[in-house]
């Protein structure tokens, strides 16, 4: 007899997680809240908002859900786990995702920076400033060599980081963040951080608070334009594996980052069961942590999860019930290339409601939907990042060709995607 499982969220990350969960022999019924037209093809979508904890609790009780997988960071930072486990009848609910204390690793840049320093995790040095200490902050900037990195302390939907070479621009941004609430309450505190010059990648860990499995790593592409130009977005593509990170580098990540992170959480009395996304910089062969996230990344999930050959539900249930000891993970040797298709104009103003064609069956590529909705038999655009196409290949070139070939048949008005995803890795020299 399988489990009744619920995935919380509506993006490409949740589509990919639900797609993999649905393939498990341990999955009896699968619900996605609120889900999207892609998840509706193999699961039951439930119209619940991810922060409506009361309605979520009622649904879990009414439908005998035994495993909850929380996709986005917002409900975790807002304390969904703590809320649900205090409700009568839900004490034994298995939840993949940390409580409010562990979610601070993403919810507060200052908390995560102090955590890294306390537990010896390699990271950039930084100072934190508030409205009251802005004069010190402006002076601190003037004493640094650029580029200058400013980070809003709280959640800013992935947009709270500013990097500039210009001191005057950095000081102007600091004033806007602290005095004019440029990112709302998220920028009540601002970190000024050392600029790390290297190549970035993401490492994903599933932990039960004591034991862990390391999932496939990925490299994502955040900027809207080719050659990493233009403003940051939620992510325009991802590649897994990352060949420059193999062997010794990943061993260093495990020893210098993963182990002290999990030991640090335990030492601080934080019962952390869920994913840890570690944003890293490879600087001359050494890892430095840029940030933690307390959930899987998007679009990295769409490249990472399809590479896992093990039963995902077994791993998730073991994580939530503190039973990961001795568990291993099988990963395909194939390369996965994920390319995101977005609405023209994104990440600024863009249209919604354009009809998407070409989503039918095809022998190449898996389509993970994100900003879509169903209207009268059509699937239409309903967000900036509309969908992601993931394909496998024996090598990176083949995986990329398969994804771009599949995308040729998918159309809507003003569709845009980057044509250079993965090219830096093809040309990368150690």
C-alpha positions in Angstrom: 0.0 0.0 0.0 1.5 3.4 -1.0 1.3 6.8 0.6 -0.9 9.7 0.0 1.6 12.5 -0.8 1.2 16.3 -1.2 3.6 18.6 -3.0 3.2 22.3 -2.1 3.9 24.8 -4.9 3.1 25.6 -8.6 6.4 26.1 -10.5 8.8 24.1 -12.6 10.5 22.8 -9.4 7.3 21.4 -8.1 6.4 19.9 -11.5 9.7 18.1 -11.6 9.4 16.8 -8.0 5.9 15.7 -8.5 6.7 14.0 -11.8 9.4 11.9 -10.1 7.3 11.1 -7.0 4.4 9.9 -9.3 6.8 7.3 -10.7 7.3 5.7 -7.3 5.7 2.4 -6.4 5.2 3.9 -2.9 2.9 6.7 -4.2 -0.8 5.8 -3.9 -2.3 9.3 -4.5 -0.5 12.5 -5.4 -1.9 16.0 -4.8 -0.2 19.3 -5.8 -1.3 22.5 -4.3 -1.9 24.7 -6.2 0.0 22.9 -9.1 -0.1 23.8 -12.8 -1.5 22.3 -16.0 1.6 20.2 -16.2 1.1 18.5 -12.8 -2.6 18.1 -13.6 -1.7 15.4 -16.2 -0.6 12.9 -13.6 -1.6 14.3 -10.2 -4.7 16.0 -8.6 -4.2 19.8 -8.4 -5.8 21.5 -5.3 -6.5 25.2 -5.4 -4.7 26.1 -2.1 -2.3 29.0 -1.6 1.1 27.9 -0.2 0.8 30.2 2.8 -2.8 29.3 3.7 -1.7 27.0 6.5 -5.1 26.4 8.0 -6.6 25.2 4.7 -3.6 23.1 4.0 -3.9 21.4 7.4 -7.6 20.7 6.8 -6.9 19.1 3.4 -4.1 17.0 4.9 -6.4 15.7 7.6 -9.3 15.1 5.3 -7.2 13.2 2.7 -5.0 11.2 5.0 -1.8 12.7 3.6 1.3 11.0 5.2 4.1 12.9 3.4 4.2 16.6 2.6 7.0 18.0 0.3 7.3 21.8 0.6 8.6 23.2 -2.7 9.1 27.0 -2.2 10.9 28.9 0.5 8.1 31.2 1.6 6.0 28.8 3.6 9.1 27.3 5.2 10.4 30.7 6.4 6.8 31.5 7.6 6.9 28.3 9.7 4.5 25.9 8.0 6.3 22.9 9.6 5.9 24.2 13.1 2.3 25.1 12.5 1.2 21.7 11.1 3.0 19.6 13.7 1.2 21.3 16.5 -2.2 20.4 15.1 -4.0 17.4 16.7 -3.8 14.5 14.3 -0.8 15.8 12.4 1.9 15.0 15.0 3.2 12.1 12.8 2.9 13.9 9.5 6.2 13.5 7.6 7.4 16.8 6.2 10.3 17.4 3.9 11.5 20.9 4.8 12.9 22.6 7.9 11.1 24.3 10.7 11.2 28.1 11.1 14.5 27.9 12.9 16.3 26.0 10.1 14.6 28.1 7.4 16.5 31.2 8.7 19.4 29.8 6.7 17.6 31.3 3.7 15.2 33.7 5.4 18.1 35.8 6.8 21.3 36.4 5.0 22.8 37.8 8.2 21.8 34.6 10.2 23.3 32.3 7.5 26.5 34.4 7.3 27.0 34.2 11.1 26.2 30.5 11.0 28.9 29.9 8.4 31.5 31.9 10.4 30.6 30.1 13.6 30.9 26.7 12.1 33.9 27.2 9.9 32.2 27.0 6.6 34.3 28.9 3.9 32.6 32.1 2.8 33.2 35.7 1.9 33.7 38.2 4.7 30.9 40.7 5.2 29.5 43.4 7.4 25.8 44.1 8.1 24.3 47.6 8.3 20.9 49.1 9.2 19.2 52.5 8.8 20.8 53.5 12.1 24.3 52.6 11.0 24.1 53.8 7.3 26.9 56.4 7.7 29.2 53.6 8.8 28.0 51.5 5.9 28.8 54.3 3.4 32.2 54.7 4.9 32.8 50.9 4.9 32.0 50.9 1.1 34.5 53.7 0.5 37.2 51.6 2.2 36.7 48.5 0.0 38.0 47.7 -3.4 35.2 47.0 -5.9 33.3 45.2 -7.2 30.8 45.9 -4.4 28.2 43.3 -3.3 25.1 44.4 -1.5 22.6 41.8 -0.2 19.2 42.4 1.3 19.0 40.4 4.5 15.5 39.0 4.0 13.6 37.2 1.2 13.4 39.3 -2.0 12.3 36.7 -4.5 15.9 36.2 -5.7 16.3 39.9 -6.6 17.8 41.3 -3.4 21.5 41.2 -4.6 23.3 44.1 -6.3 26.8 43.9 -7.7 28.4 47.0 -9.1 32.0 48.3 -9.8 31.1 51.9 -9.1 31.4 53.2 -5.6 28.9 56.0 -6.0 26.4 53.6 -7.4 27.0 51.2 -4.5 26.5 54.0 -2.0 23.3 55.1 -3.8 22.0 51.5 -3.7 22.8 51.2 0.0 20.8 54.4 0.7 17.8 53.2 -1.5 17.8 49.8 0.3 18.0 51.1 3.9 16.3 54.5 3.7 13.7 53.9 0.9 12.9 50.2 1.5 13.8 49.3 -2.0 13.1 45.6 -1.3 10.6 46.3 1.4 11.3 44.9 4.9 13.9 42.5 3.3 16.3 45.4 3.1 15.9 46.7 6.7 19.3 45.1 7.1 21.9 45.0 4.3 25.1 42.9 4.0 28.1 44.4 2.3 30.1 41.4 1.2 33.5 40.6 -0.3 33.3 39.9 -4.1 34.3 36.4 -5.0 35.7 35.9 -8.5 35.2 32.4 -9.7 32.7 30.1 -11.4 29.5 29.3 -9.7 27.6 26.1 -9.1 24.9 24.6 -6.9 25.2 21.5 -4.7 22.1 19.9 -3.3 21.9 17.8 -0.1 19.0 15.9 1.4 19.5 15.5 5.1 17.5 14.1 8.1 19.5 16.3 10.5 22.2 13.7 11.1 22.8 11.8 7.9 22.7 13.0 4.3 22.8 12.0 0.6 24.4 14.4 -1.9 22.2 14.9 -5.0 23.6 15.7 -8.5 25.2 19.2 -8.7 24.1 21.8 -11.3 25.1 25.1 -12.8 22.4 27.6 -13.5 22.2 30.7 -15.7 20.6 33.7 -13.9 20.9 36.5 -16.4 18.3 37.2 -19.1 20.8 37.9 -21.9 23.3 35.8 -23.8 26.9 35.7 -22.4 25.4 36.4 -18.9 24.3 40.0 -19.7 21.3 42.0 -18.5 19.3 41.8 -15.3 19.1 38.7 -13.0 16.1 36.4 -13.4 14.8 33.4 -11.5 17.0 31.4 -13.8 17.2 30.8 -17.6 18.6 27.3 -17.7 20.7 24.7 -15.8 23.2 21.9 -16.6 24.0 18.8 -14.6 26.6 17.3 -14.1 29.1 20.1 -13.9 32.4 18.7 -15.2 34.7 21.2 -13.6 33.3 20.2 -10.2 34.1 16.5 -10.4 36.5 14.5 -8.2 38.6 16.4 -5.7 36.4 19.6 -5.8 33.2 17.7 -4.7 35.2 15.9 -2.1 36.3 19.3 -0.7 32.7 20.5 -0.8 31.6 17.4 1.2 34.4 17.8 3.8 34.6 21.6 4.1 30.9 22.6 3.5 28.4 19.7 3.8 29.7 18.1 6.9 30.2 21.3 9.0 26.8 22.6 7.9 24.9 19.5 9.1 27.1 19.2 12.2 26.5 23.0 12.9 22.7 22.6 12.6 22.8 19.7 15.1 25.1 21.6 17.5 22.7 24.6 17.4 19.8 22.4 18.3 18.1 22.8 14.9 16.1 19.7 13.8 16.7 20.1 10.1 15.0 17.5 7.7 14.9 18.5 4.1 16.9 19.9 1.2 19.8 22.2 1.6 20.8 24.0 -1.6 24.4 25.3 -1.3 25.3 28.1 -3.7 29.1 27.8 -4.2 31.9 29.6 -5.9 34.8 27.5 -7.2 37.8 29.7 -6.6 41.0 28.1 -7.9 39.8 24.7 -6.9 38.5 25.7 -3.4 34.8 26.0 -2.5 33.3 29.2 -1.0 29.6 29.4 0.0 27.7 32.3 -1.4 24.4 31.3 0.1 22.2 28.6 1.5 18.6 27.9 0.3 16.4 25.6 2.3 14.7 24.0 -0.7 15.6 22.8 -4.1 16.5 25.5 -6.8 14.5 26.3 -9.8 15.5 25.6 -12.7 18.2 23.3 -11.2 15.6 20.9 -10.0 14.4 20.3 -13.5 18.0 19.1 -14.4 18.9 17.4 -11.2 15.7 15.3 -10.3 15.5 13.6 -13.8 19.1 12.3 -13.3 18.1 10.4 -10.1 17.4 6.8 -10.8 16.6 5.8 -7.2 13.0 5.8 -5.9 12.6 9.4 -4.7 9.7 8.7 -2.3 11.9 6.2 -0.3 14.5 8.9 0.1 12.0 11.6 1.0 10.2 9.4 3.6 13.6 8.4 5.1 14.6 12.1 5.3 11.4 13.1 7.0 11.4 10.2 9.5 15.2 10.6 10.3 16.1 7.3 8.7 18.6 8.3 6.0 21.5 6.3 7.6 23.0 3.9 5.0 20.7 5.1 2.2 22.5 5.6 -1.2 21.4 7.3 -4.4 21.7 6.1 -8.0 22.4 8.8 -10.5 22.5 8.4 -14.3 25.8 9.2 -16.0 23.9 11.0 -18.7 24.0 14.8 -18.9 20.8 16.8 -18.5 20.4 20.2 -20.1 17.5 22.4 -19.0 16.5 25.5 -21.0 13.9 27.9 -19.7 11.4 29.6 -22.1 10.1 32.9 -20.9 7.6 35.6 -21.8 9.0 38.4 -23.9 9.9 41.4 -21.7 10.6 39.3 -18.6 12.0 40.1 -16.0 10.4 43.5 -16.5 6.8 44.0 -18.0 5.4 41.0 -19.9 2.1 39.8 -21.3 0.1 36.9 -19.9 -2.6 34.9 -21.6 -0.8 34.0 -24.8 -1.7 30.5 -26.1 1.1 28.0 -26.1 1.3 25.4 -29.0 3.5 22.3 -29.4 3.3 20.8 -25.9 2.1 17.4 -27.2 3.9 14.1 -27.0 7.5 14.0 -28.4 10.4 11.6 -28.2 12.8 14.4 -27.1 12.8 16.4 -24.0 10.6 16.6 -20.8 8.5 19.7 -20.5 8.2 21.1 -17.0 5.5 23.9 -16.7 5.8 26.9 -14.4 4.0 30.1 -15.4 1.1 28.5 -17.2 -2.7 28.0 -16.8 -5.5 26.2 -18.5 -8.2 28.4 -20.2 -11.0 26.7 -22.2 -8.9 23.8 -23.5 -5.8 25.9 -24.2 -2.7 26.2 -22.1 -1.7 29.9 -21.9 1.2 31.8 -20.4 0.6 33.0 -16.8 4.0 34.2 -15.6 7.5 35.4 -16.6 9.2 32.0 -16.7 6.7 29.9 -18.5 8.3 26.5 -18.9 11.5 24.5 -18.9 12.6 21.8 -21.4 15.0 19.1 -20.1 16.8 16.6 -22.3 19.4 13.9 -21.8 22.5 13.3 -23.8 25.6 11.1 -23.7 27.5 14.4 -23.4 26.6 18.1 -23.0 26.5 18.9 -26.7 24.0 16.1 -27.4 21.8 17.1 -24.4 21.7 20.7 -25.5 20.9 19.8 -29.1 18.0 17.6 -27.9 16.6 20.4 -25.7 16.8 23.1 -28.5 15.4 20.6 -31.0 12.4 20.0 -28.8 11.9 23.8 -28.2 11.6 24.4 -31.9 8.1 23.0 -31.9 6.9 25.1 -28.9 5.5 28.5 -29.7 3.6 31.5 -28.2 3.6 35.2 -29.0 6.9 36.9 -28.0 8.5 33.7 -26.6 12.2 34.2 -25.6 15.0 31.9 -24.5 18.8 32.0 -24.3 20.5 30.2 -27.1 23.9 30.0 -25.2 23.0 27.8 -22.2 26.0 25.5 -21.4 28.3 27.1 -23.9 30.6 28.4 -21.1 31.0 24.8 -19.9 31.8 23.5 -23.4 34.6 26.1 -23.5 35.7 25.8 -19.9 39.4 25.3 -19.3 40.7 24.5 -15.8 
